[in-house]
Amino acid sequence: MRVLTVFLSAFLSTVVSSATLTASAVGPAAAVTKPPPTQTDVVYQRASFPAGVAEGVTARDTLAFASAAGTTSYTDALGTRTWDYARWTGPERRVGFAATELVASWTADTPAGSWVQVEMRGRNAAGLSKWYVMGRWAYGEDDIRRTSVPGQGDADGTVSVDTFVAASGRPITAYQLRVTLHRTPGSTVTPVVRSLGAMASAVPERKRVTASPGGQAWGIELKVPRRSQNVHKGHYPEWDGGGQAWCSPTSTTMVLGYWGAWPSKEDTSWVDPSDPDPEVDHAARYTYDHAYQGAGNWPFNTAYAGRYGMEGFVTRLRSLTELERFIAAGIPVITSQSFKESELPGAGYGTDGHIMVIVGFTATGDVIANDPASPSDDAVRHVYPRGDFENVWQRSTSSGGIVYVIRPPGQALPTTVPGLPANW
């Protein structure tokens, strides 16, 4: 379970740069009009590494540690160690509207003896903010404790686990990203950042969201393996103990399985042999955020997928109409939502924050989900009414449309919606 802390904007964007879908109820084509006042403003931008300032890194399609730009020390539960570091600082990127939140996500190769830190700073009416740490990441556990960084709040904003939240009255209109790559001093270990991006957004206050039009993916169901989080209840308390705590790594595991890229038997050899799905325990362990004390950190899940060669990022989708584009392209989508039991017929439970995989749509447009909050793997498939699902996923008291997108590098993304800022 990922408990959702939603920060509502007290204002709408002053720069109206979006439009909304007004298509007929069936078919992929969509007309574009001016957005209603409740339209989410969102943009996702990928970093172009050659455009930034490189200090000790080779910046081409990827960022690779080439030579030390300096040394630094870092202390956590594993002790204090000295590291060589190299760094890349991206150019300032305009958002196009007044954004109240930003989530950075990445994929990186961090062999033993290396790790990466991702930071951002924003520009608001008062100028540039400080640099905020968005995550300290390593695939393994022997060099650092993989972690978000609490306690960063100031007059410009704060970081809530994995999300920069602008202070009231100080939305950001531009931002920069910075990545620092660390390795054991004097070694030839080469950490590599393969992808980096940021999603900036402003979700308006809205208690109810109505169903969007669709049709592009009606009748399509992707064959995504089914995994239950509940069969792991009580497993490995050092990584938050399975059950309701493991919805995110269970969902990430299902999508990796769809792409044929989940952990090998060698990877999972440490798991108790009686475990029904050891790949889920493995994902929980290696997405675990030691500050948050859970496996629900959104970018840590997409970064974990990167360990198996996947591309992954976190963004917001504006509607199920947009999500249908992914299903039609053969890409399952992981969504985040919260709801009372009565608000999502067929779920049989309520939640303060939950992750599941959308695998398709019925012939009449209802949502087909692999919902890990199920008593067994066989029971994971659920059909949720379109309007009810869209409401509990999109409204401001939920996640405002958060998704993880995980795919192989050669799998093309669908086209974005014409007339709207690109959000993938």
N, C-alpha and C positions, 0 to 999 in steps of 0.2 A: 504494500500500500504506500502510495505517495500522498501524504497529506497536503492538500493544495492551500497555499496562502495567497489569496488573490488581492492585488492592490488595484483599486479602482481609480481611474482618472476623474478628476473633478471638472474636466473640460473636454471638449472635442478638439481634434486637430484644427489648427488655424490654416493649415495648407491642405485644401481638398484636392488630393491627387489620385483618388481612387474612383472606381466605378463599381457597379454591381451587376449581377446576372439577372436578366429578366426574360430568360428563355421560356419557351413553351414547356409543358410538363414532361415531354419526351424528346430525346435527341440531344446530341452533343453540342450543336450550334447554340451560341448564346449571344443575344444582343447586348450592347453595353450602353448604360445610361449613367447619369450622375448618381452617386451613392446616396442612400437614405442616411439620416443622421446617426443611425445605429450601426453603420458599416465599420468593421474593424479595419484600421490602417495597419498594414504589415508589409515588410519588405525583407527578403533574404538576399545577402550579397556574399559571394565567394571572394576570398582573398586572392589577389594576383601577386605572387611572391616577387617577380622581377620588379614590381612597382614600388616596393618598400626599400627601407634602409637596412642593409645587411652588415652585421658585425660578426665576422667569423663564421658565417654560414654561406653555403652555396645556395642561391635562390633561383631556381628554375621552375619546373613544374612542381617540385617539392622543395622543402627546406631541409638541408643536411648539414650537420656539424662538420665544419672543415678545419678550423683552428680556434684556439681559445682566445676570446676577447678579454678575458679576465678570470678571476677566481672569486668564489663566494662561499659562505658557510651556511648551512641549513640545519636546523634542529627540530626533531620530532621525537616520537616515542622510540625510534630506533637509535637515537643519540644525535650527536653533532658531528657532521662531516663537512669536509671542504670539497668543492666541486669546481672544475673548469666550466665556463659557460660561453655560449655564443648566442647571439640575439638577432631577431628581426623585428623591425617596427614598421607597421603598415602606414600608408598614407591616410589622411583624413577622408572619410567617406560620408557624403551627404545622405541623409535619410529620406528627405522629401516631405516630411511632415513632423509634427511634434511628438516624439516617441516617449512613452513612459516606461518601457521595459526593453531589455536586450538580453538575448541568450547567445553565447558563443558556443560553437561545437567544432570538433576536429577529429581527424584520425592520425595516428602517429605510430611509428615503429620505435619502441624503446627497449632495446636489448639490455641484458643485465649490465649494470653499471651506468645507467642513464635514466633520465626523466625529463619531462617538459612542464613548463608553467605558461598558462595563457592568461593574458590581462587585457583590459579595455579601459579607455577613458572616453568621456563624452563631452560634447560642446553644448552649452546651454546659454541662456541670455547673459549669464555672469562671466562666461568664458569657458576655459577648459577645466574639467574636473581633474582630480588625481587619478593615478592608475589603480584600478581595482583588480584583484586576483579573481579570475573566473574558475580556476581549477589548477591543481597540481596533479599531474597524471603520470603513472607508470603502469605498464601491464602487470609486472611482477610485484612482489611484496618485500624484497630484500634490500632495496635501496632507499625508498621513502614509503611512508604511509599515504596512499592515494587519498586526496582530500579536497574538499571545498574549504573556504576560509571565512569563518564567521567574524563578526565584530568589526566590519569595515565601514560602517555608516558614518556619514558626515552631512554637511549642509546640502550637498549635491545629490546624495542618494545612498543606497546600500546594496549589498549583495545578499539575496535570500537563496541560500544553497547554491543554485546554478544560474540565477536570474538577477541581472542588475535592475534595480527598481529606482527610478528617478524620484527625487524628493518632490513633494507637492509644490507646484508652481515652477519647477525647474526641469521641464521635459528637455530631452536632447534632440538636436537637429542634425548632428553629425557625431561620428565616433572614430576612434582608432583602435586597432588591435596590435598587441605585441606578444611575441612568443620568445621565451628563453629556453634554450636547450642545454641540458647539463650532462656532464659525463665525468667519470673518475679521472682525477688529474693524471696527466701523462699517458693516458690510454689512447687506443685507436678506436674505441667504441664509437659507433656513429648513429646517434638518434636521428630520426627523419620524421618531419611532419609532412604527411601526404596531402592533407586537405585542411582547410580552415575557413570558417565563415561565421556570419552573425545574422541573427534575426532580430530586427527592431520592430516594435509594434506599439499600438495604442488601442486597447480594447475598451469601447465605451461601456458605461454602466447599463446593463440590460438584464432584467430578471427573467425574460422569456424570449426565446428565439423560435421563429416559425420554420417549418420545413422548407428547404430549398427545392427548386425544380431539378429534374434529372432525367435519366434515361440512357445515358451513354454506357453504363455498366450494368444495367438491369438484366438479370438472368446470368451473370457471370459469377462464378465462385472459384477462387484459387485454391489449389490443393496444398494448404499449409498444414504441416504436422500439428497435432494437438497435444498440449502439455498442460497439466493442472498444477497450480501452485499449492493447492490444499493437500496434495499427497506428500508434501514436504514439511508439513507442520511439525515443529520441534527440531528440525534438522539444523545442525551447525549454529548454535546460538551466537557464536563469535562473529557470524555474518548475518545476524538479525533473525535467525531461527525459523526460516521458511514460513509456510502458510500465507496469511494475508500480506506479510511483509515482502513477498517475492514476486509480486505481479509484474514488475518491470523486467527483471532478468528472465522470468518465464516467457514473457512476450517476445523479448529480444531473441531468446533461444528458438522460439517457434519460427521466427522469420529467418534466422540463420539456417535452420533445418530446411526451410522452403528452398533456399538457394544452395543447399548441399554443402554448407560451410560451417557446421557446428563442430564442437571439440571432438578430437579423436579419443579412442579408448586409452591411449597413452596419456593424453591430457587429463583425463578424468580418473586415472588409476588411483588417485588419493581418496576418492569417494568410497564410502561404505558399499561393499558389493551388493548388499540387499536393497540399495536405493533403486527405485523404479526408473528414474530418469536422471542419471548423474550429470548430464549436460546442463541441467537447470541449477544444480548445486554449484557447478563450476562457474556459471555466469554470475550467480549471486556473490561468490567469493571475489571474482575479479572485476566486478562493478562496484563493490562496496566502498562507500565514502566514509572515511574514519571520523570526520567531524560531524557529518549529518547522522552517522551511525545507521546507515541503511543502504540498500542497493537501488534506490529510486532516483538517484541523480540522473537527470535526462541526458546531458552530454557524455557522462561516463558510460552510459549504455551504448550510445552510438560509437564512442571511442573503442569500447570493447569489441564491437562488431568489426572495427577496423583491424583488429588483431588477426582476423580470419580473412583478410583481403578485401573486405567490403568497404564501400563508400557509405558514409552515414552522416546525417545532420538533423538538427532540431529546427522546426519552424512552426508557424501557425497556418492552418488552412481556414479560409473564410466560410466554408460551407461543405455539405456533402456533395454538392455539384462539383466542387474542385476535387474532393477525394475520389469521386468516380473516375476522374481522368487517370489516376494511378492504377485503380483496379483494371480499367480497360487496357492499360499498358502492361499488365501482368505484375504489378508491384503492390504487395500488401502493405498496409499502413498501420502503424502503432499509434493509438490515441490515448489521451489522458482526460478523465472526467470525474465528477463527483455527483452524487445524487442520493435522495432518500429512496427507500425500497419502493414506495408507491409511485415514484417518478419514472421508473424504467420497467415497464411490464415485461415479465419473463426473467428478470434478473434474480429475484428472490432474496435480495440483500440490499443494504444501503452502504454507502462508503463516503469518507471524507476525501478520498483521492484514490483513483484506480487506473491501471493501465491494461489495455486489451488490444487485440489485433483485428483489424477489419479486413476480412478476406473476400468479401463480395456483397452482392445485392440480390434479393429475390426478384422474380419476374415483375413484381409490383413496386419495387423500389425500397423495400425494407432492408435493414442492415443485417448482414451475416457476420458475426463476430466469433473469433476464437477467444472466449473469455476464460482466462486462467482461474478465476474464482469459481471453480467447479469441483465436485467431489472426486472426479476421476478424469483421466485423459479422454475417455470415450464420451464424457458429458460436456466437453469444452465447447462444442458448437452451439451457438445461440442465434436466434433471430429476434432482433429488436425493432419495434415500430419506428419508422423513419423519423417522424416528427418528434417523438419522445427522445430518441437517441440524439438527434441534432440539438435539441434544447439543452440536455444535460452536458453535452460536450462543448457547445459554443457560448453559452451564457457567461456573463462576467463573474458570477459567483462560482463558476467551475474553472476550467483551464483556459477558456477563451479560444479553443480550437488547437491546442498544442498537439503536435505529432512528431514521431520519429520516422524518418525515411531511411531505409537500409537497402542497398542494392549492390550488385557487382559493378565494377567500373565500366564494363562494356554494355550494361543495361541502360538504354536511353530513358531519360525522364520524359514524361509527357510534356507537351507544350503548355506554357502558362496561359492564363486567361488574358486575351487581348484587352488592352485599355486599362489594366490594373498593374500596379507595381509587382514585379516578379517576386513571389514568395517561395520559390524553390529553384 
